[in-house]
Amino acid sequence: MNLPLAPKQIEFILNSTAKWNFAHGSVRSGKTNASTFRFMQAVNSCPDDNIWIGGKSSTTIFDNVISLILNSPQFSIFRPFCTWAPGRGILHFKDKEIKTVGIKDRSATGHIQGKTMSLFLGDEMTLYPLEVLLMLDSRLSCPWSMGFGSMNPTYPSHIIKQWIDSGIRGDKNYYSLHFTLDDNPFVPPDYKKRIANSTGVFYRRNYLGEWCLAEGAIFDFFDSKFHVRKKAPRAAEYFIAGMDVGTSNAFACVVIGVSTGRYDQSGPILWVKDEYFWDRKATGRAKTNLEYANDVQEFLSPYGVKQLYIDPSAAAMKEELRRKGFHPIDANNDVYNGITHMVSEMRDGNLYVLDRCTNTIREIESYVWDPKASERGEDNPLKQDDHCMDALRYAVYSHRPAYFDDVALQRQQREYMQNRFGPRGF
């Protein structure tokens, strides 16, 4: 059967015979497909069912791996023998049970400790804590044990990068293959162009697939002549808001206009319409949660805000807002991915700021990576003068519906596969 596999994916599948086998590199380059396909090959010949799939959460395991096996044409030779039991988190393949484990934080070490693993497939492995990675390494203890992993690169001192470098120097326990976006022929050219137009750490990691430190200005492309507007670029279909609750620091709330472009096919854009900002250090007075809630109620009243996103840890403030008739939503507080999404939208001309939002503009221009955090192997912004940025990130990243995410890309990929390989995709 002529399976739709790219040459780089075939190279990985043929050569990944070490104890650890890593597919690493740029986004959307075919890494997950290659490592998952090779894993399923190994499952087919494994002498037992001490077999595991790991990921950041049960949701990401299903979205990134299980759904791939069940739906992608690349896995058509395995699919007839697969049954997914969602309640138990187990994928049945022939007579074998493939178990799944969420690796949200270091507590996952307890779920892994003591287990014997013949096979392990790791999704987004650079997101795993060091303790978990070392524990996984110790669990691959059978003569036939093998681990397969896919990942986007992160800081160069990461333990997986050290393992990759050991393999390059001749350690037979480690095999790795570097993927770039150009290695995936199924990605539309306009998507490649969008990633290629990124800058800084996002270009080096997402397009080139390099392991590098996050350093310098985050919005290094920001141009006030282009990104700052005197008036809204379109009529808003609705408004959303993001809120960063400060007690000892500043309090910020931003209102964002949303135009989906669905009616004229012009594409979605957002803009920071207005801001509320209270700096206790500048004013010499801190406000209570009740006072902030009153201010926010007055500030948001002209906009009929559809959703209000707030830091999940701000329990007291959420309660005050509920008393005022708001329904605050816990924001997705994934800092790096939130920044990545926010930067991508602004760089692509999908996110603007009105000139009245002076604090937001000031923070955009001074938003930088924390060099000390980079030395610790963490991708975090410098925690100073970032309150509007946090509020903006909460709203923009949490409110990314289908027309802001990769659904369109996935649809294009399916259409490409069907056009090339027929209605069933192969």
N, C-alpha and C positions, 0 to 999 in steps of 0.2 A: 504493500500500500504506500502511495506517495504522500507521506505526511508533510504538512506545511511547516517545516523547520528551517530556520535560517542557518547558513553555514557556521556561524559562531556557536550557535546552540548545538549543532551536530558535533563540533570540535569538543565542546565541554562534555557531551554525553559519551563520546568515545574514549576520552582520556581521564575521566574522573574516577580513578580506582584507588585513591589513597585513603587513609583513615579519615581525614578531613578534606572536603572538596568545596571550594568557595567560588561562586560566581559573583563578581563584584564590578561596580562601575556606574555609569550614568543611569538616569531614570529612563524607564520605558525602553530598555535596551535588550530585553528578552531574557534577563537573568533568572527570574522566577520560573518561567516556563522551562528553561534548560535544566535547572536544578531539580524541579519537580518531576520532569520526565525521567531524568536519570534515577531519581529516588524510586519512582514506580517500577522501573526496570529492576532495581535492587530488591524491592519488595517481592517481586514475582519469583525471585530465586532464593530469597532468604529462608534458612532452615527452621525458623521459629517466628513467633509474632511479638517479639519484644521490640515493637516498632512504634515510633512516636513522631508527631508533627508539633512543632512549637511556633508560637507567634506572640505578638504583643498582647493580644486578647483573643477570646473565642470568636469575636466578630471579625477581626482581621484575618484569623486563620481561615474562616469560611470564605470571606470575600477574596482573599489573595491566593488561596491554595485549593480548598475543597471545591469551590465553584469552578475553578480552572479545570480540575480533573473531571468534573461532571458535565461541563458545558463546552470546553474549548475543543475545536476540531483536532488540535495536536494530540489530544489524549483519547482519540476515538478507539484505539486498540485496547485501552484499559477500561473504558467506560462500561461496556456490557457486564463486567465482573464486579462493579462497584455499587455499594449501597450505603447511603449516608444515614446515620442514626443521630439526629440533631440533639435529642434530649440527653444522650449519653456522650456526645462529642466523639463518636467513633465512626471511622470509615471502614466498612467491610470490603475487602478485596479477596475474592475467591474464598479460601478457608481461613484467611488471616484478619485480625483486628488491628487497625491502625489507630492508636489512641492520640488524642490531642491534649496539649497543656498550654495554658496561657502564662505568659512570662511578663507580667506587668511591672514587677519590681523584684527586689532581692528575696521577698518571701517565697517566690517560686522555687527557690533552692530546696525548700522542704518537700515540695511535690516531686522533685527529681531525685533527691538523696535516697540511696539504698536500692534504686532500680538498676537493672541491667538493660542496656540498650544495644540491640543489634544494629538498628538503623535509626537515624534521627534526621529529620528535615527541618531546618530552621529558616523561618521567614523574617526578614528585616532584622538580622542578627546583631547589627551594630547598636540596636536599641536595648539589647539585653544587658543587665548589670554584670560586672566582672565576676562576681561570686557565682552567678548562674552559668556563665560560660565555662569557668573552671570546673564546676560540678558536672556539666554536660561532658566535658572532655574526659573526666574520670569515669563516666558511666559507659563509655564506648570501650568495654573491656573484653569482649569476645574476640577470638582470632579473626572473625569475619565482620566485626563491627565497622560501620562506616557512617560518617556524618556528611550531610550536604547542606549548604547554606547559600542564601542570596542576600545581598545587602547593597545599599547605597553607601559610598565612602563617608567617613567622618574625619576626626582628627588623626594625624599620622602616628601617634603613639598608642593607638588602640590595640588591644591584645590580638584581635583578629588580623590587623595589619602586621603585627609581629609574626604571627603564624604564617601569613602569606609570604613575608620576607624570608622566613626560615625555609619554606618550600622552594623559593627561588634560588636560595643558596645551596640547595641539594638535599634538604631533609625530606625523605620519602613519605613521611606521615602527612604531608600537606601538598595539595594540588590546588592551583587557583587559575582562573582565567579572567582577564580584564575585558569588560564589555563597554562599548561606546554607543551612543544613540544611533550612529550610522550602521551599527551591526544589526539593527532591526529593520528589515525592509517593509514591514507591515505598518510602520508608523507613518501617518500622513506627513508630507513635506512641510505643511504650514505649522504643524506642531513642532517639528525639529527646528524650524526657523525661529519659533517663539522662544524655545529653550536656548538656542544659540545666541539670541539677543540679550540674554541675562548678563549680569556683571558680577564681579567680586567672587565671593565664596560660592554663590549659587551657580555661576558659570563654570567654575572649576570643578565643583562636585557633580552638578546635575548634567552638564553637557560633556565635559572632559572625563568625568568619573575619577577625579584625583582625590587622594587623601590629603587634606590640607586644613590649616587652622582658619577659623573665622576671625577676621581682623579688619580694622578700619571702619569706615562709614558704612552703615547698613543700606541707606538710600543714596549710594554714591553716584547715582545717575540723576538725582532730583534736580529739576530745573524749574524755578519759580515762574518763569515766563510761560512755561507749558502746563505745569501741574497745578498752578494756582489760578483760579478764575474769579472774575468779579460777580458773575451770576451763574446759576445752574446751567450745565450744558444741555439739559433736556428737562421736560416736565417729569416730575417724579410720579411713578405709579404708586409708591408708598414710601414710608420712612421707617428706619430701624434705629436703634440707639445702643451704645455701649457705655458702660460705666466702670470706672476704677475708683474704688472706695478708699479714701485716705483718711486716716485719723491723725497720725503724727506728721503725715506728708500732705501733699495736695490732693484734692478731690476733683475728678474730671468726668464729664459726661459729654459725649458727642452724638449729634444727630446726623444720620447718613441717608441721603436720598438714593433711591433705587429705581433704575429704569431697566427693565429686562430686555427691551428691544424686540420682544416677541411679536409685536404687532407690525413693525416695519422691517423686521429681519436685520436690524442694525447692530444687534449684539448688546450684551448687558454692560452697563456702566454704573458706577457709584460715585458719590461725592460727599465730602464732609460739609454739611449745610450750615451747622451751627455748633457752638461749644459752650458748655458751662464749666468754669474753672475757678476753684477757690483754693488759694495757697495760704495756709495758716501762718507760714513764716513771713510772707510778704505783708499780710494784713495784721498780723499780731494777735489773731484770735482764731481758735478752733471752734467748729460748729458741732452740734450734736447730730445724731442720726435723724432725729425728728426734723431739725432745721434743714438738713440736706434733703430729706424727703420732700419737705415743703417747697424748697427751691427747685428741685427736679420736676415736681408736679407743675409748677408755674412755667418752667423752662420748656417742657415737652408739650404743654397743652395746645400750642398752635399746630402741631404736626400730626396728631393722631397716630402716634408711633405704633407700628404693628408688632414688633418684638423688642424687648429690652434685655440685653445680655449683660451679665454681671459676674464678677469673680465668684466661683462656687463657695469660697470660704467666707464670704461676707454675709453671714447668717443674720446678724442683727439688722443690717441694712435691708436685706430682703424682706424681713418681717415688717419693717416700717413702710416699705413700698407696697406691700400687700394691703396694709391698712388704708393706703391711699387709693386702692383700686387697681394697682398695677399687678401684672403677672410676670415677675422677673424670671428669666431663664438662665440657668447655670451655663456659663460660657465654656467652650472647649479651651482649656488653658495649656494646650501643647505649644510651648513658646517658640521653638525653632520652626516647626511646620506652620505655625500661625504667622510668623514673620515671613517665611518663604512665600506663603500665599499672598500676604499683604503687599510684599515687594513686587511679586509677579504681576498683580493686578495694576499697580501704579506704573510699573515699567512698560506694560503693554497698553497703556493709555485707557485703562478701564476704571481708574480711581483718581479723583481730583479733590482739591480742597478749595473752598471759597475763601477769599482774602480776609473776610471778617474773623476767621478762625486763627488768630495770631499765635496762640499757644501751641496749637497743633502744628502749624508751619515751623515754628521755632524748634519744636521737639524733633520733627522730621529731619531738619537740617543738622541737628546735633546728636542724632541717634547712632550710637557706635557699639561695636562688639566689645565685651569686657575682656581685656588682655589677660587678666589673672585667671578668669574662668577658662580661657583657651589653654592656658598652661596646665590646668587641671583636667583638660580633655572635655570641657563643657562648652556648649554653644549657647551663650546667654548674652543679652545686651547689657551694657553698663547700667546699673540701677541708679540712675540719676536723671531728673527731668524727663521721665518717660511715662507720665500719667495719662496724657492724651493718647500716647502710643499704645498703652495697655488697653485703654477703652476702645480704641479703633481696632486693635487686633481681636479683641473679644467679639466685636460685632461682625467684622468682615470675614473672619475665619469661621465663626460659628454659623453664620447665615449664608453658607455657600450652597445654594440649592442646585438642582440638576444643571441649570444653565451656567453655573460658575465652576463646576467640577469636570471630571473627565468622561461624563456620560456621552457627550458628543463624540469624543475621541473613540470610545468603545464602540459606538454605533458605526463610525467610519471604518473601524477595523473589521467588524462583522460584515459590512457591506463589501469590503475589499476581499475577504476570504470567500464570501459567497460568489462574487463575480469571478474569482479565479478558480475555485474548486467546486462550484455547483451549489445548489440550494442548501445542502447539508453542511457545506463548508469543507468537504474533502472529496 
